[in-house]
């Protein structure tokens, strides 16, 4: 059998390996070590492997506020396999996650394929993602904007709050509610951003006209 022995003196302390390339399992091990240490591997892009498997995970928008743990079951040639993964906070619709070596295993002589996880996020009727924040819009009438008011609001984290709209609020004003957005990698949390739209009625009652005149 062919044996390759090499000293790579260019790396600190040198690097020596002796390997029988007819042993596929041992070659894979060396290949993984080189990939981990130096960022490249010996595997040719056309090296045969088993097929990739693609599965779909469906989430509601509010599921993405925090890190979401999902257990996925999928079919291999040899039977069923289950994996549990953590999906990061704020993961977006149509994100594709690839897990190497978790695909099909029909041919034991070549490496397993990859597991491709397609994440589908169902939109929310009120909330949308804005960077690390959750964005929503709220409509008040012109009298509420002029005089100020308090409005009950459901937050994406399931709280009920009273949002204070101060007197003289202008159309398009934005208010921030802390710690109601997505969880960042440093564990801090984004905001709920509320945009206020001021509605001017097209027809005023006698009482409303009197108020305007006053």
C-alpha positions in Angstrom: 0.0 0.0 0.0 1.1 3.6 -0.6 2.4 5.3 2.5 3.1 9.1 2.6 5.4 10.6 5.1 6.1 14.3 5.3 7.6 16.9 7.5 6.1 20.4 7.3 8.8 22.5 8.8 7.0 25.7 8.0 4.6 25.2 10.9 5.7 25.8 14.5 7.5 22.7 15.6 7.0 21.0 12.3 4.2 18.6 11.5 4.8 14.9 10.7 2.4 12.2 9.7 2.6 8.7 8.3 -0.6 7.4 6.8 -1.9 4.6 4.7 -4.2 6.2 2.1 -6.0 3.0 1.4 -7.7 3.3 4.8 -10.6 5.7 4.2 -11.5 6.1 7.8 -8.0 7.1 8.9 -7.7 9.4 5.9 -10.9 11.1 7.0 -9.5 11.6 10.4 -6.3 13.2 9.1 -8.4 15.3 6.7 -10.5 16.6 9.6 -7.4 17.4 11.6 -5.9 19.5 8.8 -9.2 21.3 8.2 -9.4 22.1 12.0 -5.8 23.2 12.3 -5.0 25.0 9.0 -8.4 25.7 7.4 -8.0 23.4 4.3 -8.5 19.8 3.5 -7.4 17.2 1.0 -10.8 16.0 0.0 -11.5 16.7 -3.7 -14.8 18.5 -4.3 -15.9 15.6 -6.4 -15.2 12.9 -3.8 -18.2 10.6 -3.7 -20.4 10.8 -0.7 -24.0 9.9 0.3 -26.8 12.3 -0.7 -27.8 15.3 1.3 -31.1 15.3 3.2 -33.3 18.4 3.4 -35.9 18.9 6.0 -38.1 21.9 6.9 -38.8 23.4 10.3 -41.8 25.7 10.7 -41.8 28.4 13.4 -44.2 31.2 14.3 -42.7 34.7 14.5 -43.0 34.8 18.3 -41.0 31.5 18.5 -38.0 33.3 17.2 -37.9 35.9 20.0 -35.8 33.6 22.2 -33.4 30.8 21.3 -35.7 28.1 20.1 -35.0 24.4 20.7 -36.4 22.0 18.1 -36.2 18.2 17.8 -36.2 17.0 14.2 -36.9 13.5 13.0 -35.8 12.5 9.4 -35.5 9.4 7.4 -32.2 7.7 6.3 -31.7 4.6 4.2 -31.0 2.8 7.4 -34.1 4.1 9.2 -35.2 7.1 11.3 -32.8 9.5 13.0 -33.5 12.3 15.5 -31.5 15.4 16.2 -32.2 18.3 18.6 -30.8 21.8 17.7 -30.9 25.3 19.1 -32.1 27.9 16.6 -30.8 31.4 17.4 -33.0 34.2 18.5 -34.1 36.3 15.5 -33.6 33.5 12.9 -35.2 34.6 9.6 -37.5 33.0 7.1 -35.8 30.8 4.5 -32.6 30.4 6.5 -30.8 27.2 5.5 -28.6 25.5 8.2 -26.2 22.7 7.1 -25.0 20.0 9.4 -22.1 18.1 8.0 -22.2 14.3 8.2 -25.8 14.0 9.3 -27.2 13.2 5.8 -27.9 9.8 4.2 -25.8 6.7 5.0 -26.9 4.3 2.3 -23.3 3.6 1.2 -21.1 2.9 4.2 -17.9 3.0 2.0 -18.2 6.8 1.5 -18.9 9.7 3.9 -22.5 10.6 4.9 -24.1 13.5 3.2 -25.2 16.7 4.9 -28.4 17.5 6.7 -30.0 20.7 5.3 -32.5 22.4 7.6 -34.8 25.0 6.0 -36.3 27.3 8.5 -39.7 28.8 7.6 -41.0 31.6 9.8 -44.7 32.4 9.7 -45.3 36.2 9.7 -47.1 37.9 12.6 -50.1 40.2 11.9 -48.6 43.0 14.1 -44.9 42.5 14.7 -42.0 42.4 12.2 -38.2 42.1 12.7 -36.1 45.3 12.6 -32.4 44.3 13.3 -32.4 43.2 16.9 -35.7 44.9 17.6 -39.4 44.1 17.1 -41.3 46.8 15.2 -45.0 47.5 15.3 -47.4 50.3 14.4 -50.2 51.9 16.4 -53.0 54.2 15.2 -54.4 57.0 17.3 -56.9 59.7 16.4 -55.8 63.4 16.2 -57.5 64.2 19.6 -55.6 61.4 21.4 -52.4 62.8 19.8 -53.2 66.4 20.8 -54.3 65.7 24.3 -52.2 62.6 25.0 -53.5 59.3 26.2 -52.5 55.8 27.5 -53.1 52.8 25.4 -52.9 49.1 26.3 -50.4 47.2 24.2 -49.5 43.5 24.0 -45.8 43.0 23.7 -44.1 40.2 21.8 -43.0 38.6 25.0 -46.5 38.3 26.2 -46.9 41.3 28.5 -49.6 43.8 28.7 -48.4 47.4 29.1 -49.8 50.9 29.1 -48.0 53.0 26.4 -48.1 56.7 27.3 -48.7 58.9 24.3 -47.7 62.4 25.4 -49.7 65.5 24.4 -48.7 66.9 21.0 -47.4 63.6 19.6 -46.7 64.0 15.9 -47.6 61.5 13.1 -44.7 59.0 12.7 -43.3 59.4 16.2 -41.6 56.3 17.6 -41.4 55.0 21.1 -39.2 52.2 22.5 -40.0 49.6 25.0 -36.8 48.1 26.5 -36.1 44.4 26.7 -38.9 43.3 24.4 -36.8 42.5 21.2 -34.5 39.7 20.2 -31.7 38.2 22.3 -28.3 39.3 21.1 -25.2 37.1 21.2 -24.0 39.1 24.3 -27.3 38.3 26.0 -28.6 41.8 25.9 -32.1 42.2 24.5 -33.4 44.6 21.8 -36.5 46.8 22.0 -40.1 46.9 20.9 -40.3 49.9 18.6 -43.8 51.4 18.3 -44.5 53.8 15.5 -47.6 56.0 16.1 -49.8 56.9 13.1 -52.1 59.9 13.7 -55.5 59.5 12.0 -57.4 62.7 11.1 -61.1 61.9 10.8 -62.7 62.8 7.5 -66.0 63.7 9.2 -66.2 65.3 12.7 -69.2 65.2 15.1 -70.6 68.4 16.5 -68.8 67.6 19.8 -65.5 67.1 18.0 -65.9 70.3 16.0 -66.6 72.2 19.2 -63.5 70.7 20.8 -61.4 71.8 17.8 -62.9 75.4 18.0 -62.1 75.6 21.7 
